[in-house]
Amino acid sequence: MKIAIMQPYFFPYIGYFQLINSVDEFVIYDNIQFTKKGWINKNRILVNGSDVLVSLPLKKDSDFLNVNERFLANTWEVERKKMLNRITESYRKAPHFKNVYAVIEECIVYDDRNLFKFILHSVQTLMQYLNIETNLVISSSISINHQLKSDEKVMAICKERGAGIYINPIGGVNLYDKEHFKQNNLELQFQKSNSITYKQFNNEFVPWLSIIDVMMFNNEDQIKSALSNYLLL
């Protein structure tokens, strides 16, 4: 069985969904520390030909809390309307706006203010739209020592879930050692996305934006092709 393990991300780029689509089981971390520097609560969309950040506002809290202990700010009800308006203004002339906007709106108006549950719902909703049937597993539900770090934690999860192959994004090539995994009866593979381009109105192409952008400009067959456009190393 092939497995991947990742943090939750807000409307992540297509590489995230390529990874989900390439495995039998995708473990999504809920009991991992939230970091402001990452992409857990933000991503980029196309606005007037340039990339612009959209983000989920969070209640002020300790910087040491896990993702499943963080919550959306009380201002979210107002700010989500602004976010939907911005997406509408940016993409209303995109070829697949009508169908895609309905999916995005379903994600954004979701009532649960818990950050992890909110993002999990959006990932599940987007997977359905993208026709990805991979089994999702929440990390805290797995019976391992959750104090483990780095590759030791990854290997513990793989063993507990009965996986023989672990696939990680190419960015982890300097973090994880194939020989170390092999010694623990696991095959380590790295996934590298190939270049993916498509027409964004008449603008110069801006790569690796949120999956929102891919969905707005590509039909079902084009998205299916893009989900398979990667190398395993």
N, C-alpha and C positions, 0 to 999 in steps of 0.2 A: 504494500500500500504506500502511496505517495502522500506526503504531508507537508504543509507550509504553516508557519507561525508568524503572525504579524501584530503590530499595534493597530488599534482602530483609527481610521482617518476619515475626515469629513469630505465627502464627495471626492475621493482620491483619483489620481490620474490612471490611465488605462493599464499601466504596468501592474498596478495592484490587482486589477481584475484578471489580467493575464495569469498572474500567480494563482489566484483562486481557481481559475478555470483549468489550470494545468495539474491540479492535485485531486486526490480522492477526498481529502479532509483538510479543512482550513481552520486552524486554531487562532482565535482572536483574543488578544490579551485584554482582560478587564482589570486584573490585579497587578498593574504595572504603573509606576509613578508617572504622573502627568508632567510634561515638560513644555514650557512656553516656547522653546526653540524649535520644536518639531512641527508636524503637520496634523496633529490630532484634531484640532478644532478650526483649521483654516485650509483654504486652497485658492487657486487662481482661476479666474474666468476671463473671457475676452470682452473688453469694453473699448469701443471705438478703435479697434485694431491693436490694442495693447493689453498686456496682462495686468489684471487688477486683483488684489487680495479681497476675498470675502471670508469672514470669520464668525464663529459662534461666540457671543459674549458670555463670559463666565462670572459667577459670583466670586467675590474676593474670598480667598481662603488660603490655607497653608500650602506652601510650595512642595510639601512632602507627601501630599495625599495621592492616592492612586486614582486612575481614570474613573473607576466606578464610585469614587467618593466625591467627585466634582459635579457641580450643577450649573445649568444655564442661569444667567442673570435674570433678575426680575424685569429687566427692560426688554427681554426677548420677545414678548408679545408685540411690542411696537417695532423692534428691530427686524423681526422676521418679515413684516410687511414691507419694510424698506429693502430687504434682501430680495424678496420676490419681485418687487418693482424694478430693481436693478437688473435682475435676470431677464425680466420681460423686455425692458428697454434695450438690453444688449442683444437679445436673440430673437425678437419677435418676427424678424424677416428671415430667420434660418429655415431651411426646408422642412425640418421635422419638429418645429417649435410646438405645435399644438399637442401632439402626443407626449413629447418629452416634458413639457411644462407640467402636465398633469401628474407625472411621476415625481418630478422635483417638488411640486407643491405638496404632494402626499408626504414626502419626507420632512419638509420644513414645518408643516403645521402639526406634526406629530406631538401629542400632548406631554409625554414624559419629559421632565426637565433634567433627569439624571443624564450626565454627559455620555456615559457608556451606552446606556439603553437607547438614547436618541440616535447615536451614530450606528449602533447595531441595527436598529430598525431601517435606517437609510441604506446600509449595505445590503440587507436582505431584500429590500424593495428594488434596489438597482440590479441585484443578481437576477431577480425575477424578470425584469425588463430585458436583461441581457441574455436570458435563457441559460444561465449557469446553475447547474444542479448540485454543485459540490456541497458536501455536508459541513455545516459550520459548528464549531465546538467552542464554548467559552472556557478560557484557560483555568479559571478558579474552580471549575467543575471537575478538573482532572486530578486524580489522587496521586500527587507527587509532593516532594519537599519544595515548597514555593520560595524558600530562602535561597535556593540554588541560583547561580548567576551564569550569564552568557551561554557558552556551548554546553555546559553541564546541565543547565535547565532545559535547553532545547532537546538534548539527547534523552533526558528523563521523560519528557513529554512524548517523544517519538516512541520510546520503549513501552510506555504505559498505554499508548494508543495502538500499538502493534504495527507501527510503520517500519518499512525497510529502506525507504528513500526519503530524504529531507531536501526540499528545494528552497533555496534562499535567493533573494534578489542579488544581482551582481555586486551591489555595494558591500556585501558581506565577505567578499573574497579575501580581504585582509583581516577579517575577524575570526573566520572559521577555517580549520585545517582538515582537508579531506582524509589524511592519514589517521588523524585522531578519531574521526567518525568511523572509519573503516575498522579500527581497533575495537570499536564498540558495536560492530556488526551493523553499521548504518552506511548507506551510500549518500554522499553529499553532492548535490548538483547546484549550480548557480544559473539563474535565469537572467538573460540579457535581452532587453527589448530592442528590436530592430527599429530603424527610422520609420515613423508613421506620419504621413502627411495627407492632407485633404484640403479642399477649398474652404476657406473661412471668408465668406463674402468675396470681396475683391482685394482683400488685404494681403500683405506679406505674412506668410504662415508663422504662427507663434506655437511652438511645440510644447508638449507635455503639460497642457492645462488640465483642469478637472475633467473627469469623465462626462460632466455636463456638456462640455464643448464637443466631445466626440459624438455624443448622442444627438446633439442638435444638428450636426452636419452630415451624419452618415446613416444609411438605411440598415436594415437588419443584416443583410448579406455582407455589407462593408464592415460592420462591427464584428461580425463573426470571423471575418478574415483578419481583422486587426487583433483580435484576441489570441490568434494563433501565430502572430508575427513576432516570434522571439527565438532565441537560441538557448539551448541548455548546454552548459559547459562543465 
